[in-house]
Amino acid sequence: MPEFAEDAEVTHDAKRAVRIELLARRRALTEIEREAAAARVQHELAALVRRLRPARVAAYVPVGSEPGGAQLPAVLAAALPPGAQVLLPVLRDDLDLDWAAWAGPQALVATGRGIREPATSRLGLTAIATADLVVAPAVAVDRRGVRLGRGGGSYDRALARVPANVLTVTPLYDGELLDTLPAERHDRPVRAVVTPAGGLLSLDPLSGVVTHTSAGRIGPR
């Protein structure tokens, strides 16, 4: 086996081990703990949205034990200026992400993968490139912004379409911002995370320095 293939396999196995451990921690949280964490994350993200006043936010509907709670799209939409939109992902058969506008919880449909998606018209793969703020899920993020997803590569492809000056932020539970994560070339970093205890944290991909910042201070580059 070529050396690069061996390296890729080792990285894949390392990611899988971290993913299994952290997902088990999430499942072990009580409902009260999840709700309290979701409230803090929602508060921080809503404050960020009110500060940035984006015309479009690309976000998602957290499911199960994912941080942020199922009400996250509604919270973001309520914080937007009049006429602004929340875009939500629609998972394609090839695991890439299409996008559609949020039209309230009544317009969400459950899919076979347990994801809730908008039933509104699809806007295409590149719709995420029109967002002024992107809220992306992850199982963990490290101090350089490297994110660990579920393993399908959907958000790596989607984030590759986001302009470099757009703020990308990931909601996490406390303990999911790690010093370092195994990474591959296709992995796309995020620029900030939100945790219940830490609030909004800005990440530096070069130095790995984490900066606690208010929603009023962080924004596009």
Order of alpha helices (4+ residues) and beta strands (2+ residues): alpha-alpha-beta-alpha-beta-beta-beta-beta-beta-beta-beta-alpha-beta-beta-beta-beta-beta
